[in-house]
Amino acid sequence: MLQEIVIKANTQESIKPLVETAIRNQLKALQHGIARTKGRIAEFEKRAGMASAEFEEKLKSGKIEETIETIDWNMELAALRLLEGQYHSLSEAKID
């Protein structure tokens, strides 16, 4: 879905460079968040001795009991999907 945003500013200077810088900074922040979240997920996988895909399958089928740790792991996976989605959306943005 194509989305368009119009930004109006009451200034003589172009705000395009400011918007481009803000987007680049947000992409860097998202990259940092993705890396940090992937690190946390790797810790869960190491402790449990299974990949996240297997964990999710077992959790959904009830083969794994919900505990604080499994809830945290599941939340990290959800956070990763959110961050990656935001990164993908923002990285494809074009400023004319």
C-alpha positions as a LaTeX table, in Angstrom:
\begin{tabular}{lrrr}
\hline
Residue & $x$ (\AA) & $y$ (\AA) & $z$ (\AA) \\
\hline
Met1 & 0.00 & 0.00 & 0.00 \\
Leu2 & 1.43 & 3.31 & $-1.06$ \\
Gln3 & 1.25 & 5.98 & 1.60 \\
Glu4 & 2.04 & 9.63 & 1.13 \\
Ile5 & 2.87 & 12.16 & 3.82 \\
Val6 & 2.95 & 15.91 & 3.24 \\
Ile7 & 5.06 & 17.96 & 5.61 \\
Lys8 & 4.60 & 21.72 & 5.70 \\
Ala9 & 6.90 & 24.04 & 7.60 \\
Asn10 & 6.88 & 27.79 & 7.97 \\
Thr11 & 10.59 & 28.29 & 7.30 \\
Gln12 & 12.91 & 29.56 & 4.59 \\
Glu13 & 15.24 & 26.57 & 4.92 \\
Ser14 & 14.57 & 23.20 & 3.36 \\
Ile15 & 13.44 & 20.62 & 5.90 \\
Lys16 & 14.09 & 17.73 & 3.51 \\
Pro17 & 17.64 & 17.14 & 4.86 \\
Leu18 & 16.28 & 17.15 & 8.42 \\
Val19 & 13.64 & 14.55 & 7.56 \\
Glu20 & 16.22 & 12.40 & 5.75 \\
Thr21 & 18.52 & 12.57 & 8.79 \\
Ala22 & 15.65 & 11.69 & 11.13 \\
Ile23 & 14.80 & 8.65 & 9.02 \\
Arg24 & 18.45 & 7.52 & 8.94 \\
Asn25 & 18.68 & 7.92 & 12.72 \\
Gln26 & 15.48 & 5.94 & 13.24 \\
Leu27 & 16.77 & 3.17 & 10.97 \\
Lys28 & 19.96 & 3.00 & 13.06 \\
Ala29 & 17.91 & 2.82 & 16.26 \\
Leu30 & 15.79 & 0.03 & 14.77 \\
Gln31 & 18.92 & $-1.86$ & 13.69 \\
His32 & 20.26 & $-1.60$ & 17.23 \\
Gly33 & 16.97 & $-2.84$ & 18.65 \\
Ile34 & 16.88 & $-5.74$ & 16.20 \\
Ala35 & 20.44 & $-6.78$ & 17.09 \\
Arg36 & 19.73 & $-6.55$ & 20.82 \\
Thr37 & 16.50 & $-8.54$ & 20.48 \\
Lys38 & 18.20 & $-11.21$ & 18.37 \\
Gly39 & 20.83 & $-11.52$ & 21.09 \\
Arg40 & 18.18 & $-12.08$ & 23.75 \\
Ile41 & 16.44 & $-14.65$ & 21.57 \\
Ala42 & 19.76 & $-16.47$ & 21.04 \\
Glu43 & 20.16 & $-16.68$ & 24.82 \\
Phe44 & 16.70 & $-18.26$ & 25.17 \\
Glu45 & 17.49 & $-20.73$ & 22.39 \\
Lys46 & 20.79 & $-21.68$ & 24.00 \\
Arg47 & 19.25 & $-22.21$ & 27.43 \\
Ala48 & 16.37 & $-24.26$ & 26.02 \\
Gly49 & 18.44 & $-26.13$ & 23.45 \\
Met50 & 15.95 & $-25.43$ & 20.66 \\
Ala51 & 15.31 & $-22.95$ & 17.89 \\
Ser52 & 12.62 & $-20.33$ & 18.27 \\
Ala53 & 10.50 & $-21.89$ & 15.50 \\
Glu54 & 10.40 & $-25.17$ & 17.42 \\
Phe55 & 9.67 & $-23.29$ & 20.65 \\
Glu56 & 6.73 & $-21.45$ & 19.08 \\
Glu57 & 5.31 & $-24.65$ & 17.65 \\
Lys58 & 5.55 & $-26.44$ & 21.00 \\
Leu59 & 4.11 & $-23.46$ & 22.86 \\
Lys60 & 1.12 & $-23.23$ & 20.51 \\
Ser61 & 0.45 & $-26.96$ & 20.72 \\
Gly62 & 0.65 & $-26.92$ & 24.53 \\
Lys63 & 3.75 & $-29.11$ & 24.70 \\
Ile64 & 5.53 & $-26.34$ & 26.59 \\
Glu65 & 4.05 & $-24.84$ & 29.73 \\
Glu66 & 3.73 & $-21.08$ & 29.96 \\
Thr67 & 6.21 & $-19.70$ & 32.46 \\
Ile68 & 7.74 & $-16.28$ & 32.97 \\
Glu69 & 10.65 & $-17.36$ & 30.77 \\
Thr70 & 8.50 & $-18.70$ & 27.94 \\
Ile71 & 6.35 & $-15.57$ & 28.03 \\
Asp72 & 9.50 & $-13.42$ & 27.88 \\
Trp73 & 10.85 & $-15.47$ & 24.97 \\
Asn74 & 7.56 & $-15.17$ & 23.12 \\
Met75 & 7.49 & $-11.41$ & 23.74 \\
Glu76 & 11.03 & $-11.06$ & 22.37 \\
Leu77 & 9.96 & $-12.90$ & 19.21 \\
Ala78 & 6.97 & $-10.57$ & 18.84 \\
Ala79 & 9.22 & $-7.55$ & 19.41 \\
Leu80 & 11.64 & $-8.79$ & 16.74 \\
Arg81 & 8.85 & $-9.13$ & 14.20 \\
Leu82 & 7.60 & $-5.64$ & 15.02 \\
Leu83 & 11.07 & $-4.06$ & 14.79 \\
Glu84 & 11.88 & $-5.85$ & 11.54 \\
Gly85 & 8.55 & $-4.77$ & 10.06 \\
Gln86 & 9.15 & $-1.16$ & 11.04 \\
Tyr87 & 12.68 & $-1.29$ & 9.65 \\
His88 & 11.47 & $-2.76$ & 6.36 \\
Ser89 & 8.71 & $-0.15$ & 6.00 \\
Leu90 & 10.95 & 2.79 & 6.81 \\
Ser91 & 13.89 & 1.57 & 4.71 \\
Glu92 & 11.66 & 1.59 & 1.63 \\
Ala93 & 10.50 & 5.17 & 2.19 \\
Lys94 & 11.41 & 7.62 & $-0.55$ \\
Ile95 & 11.57 & 11.37 & $-0.08$ \\
Asp96 & 10.91 & 13.44 & $-3.18$ \\
\hline
\end{tabular}
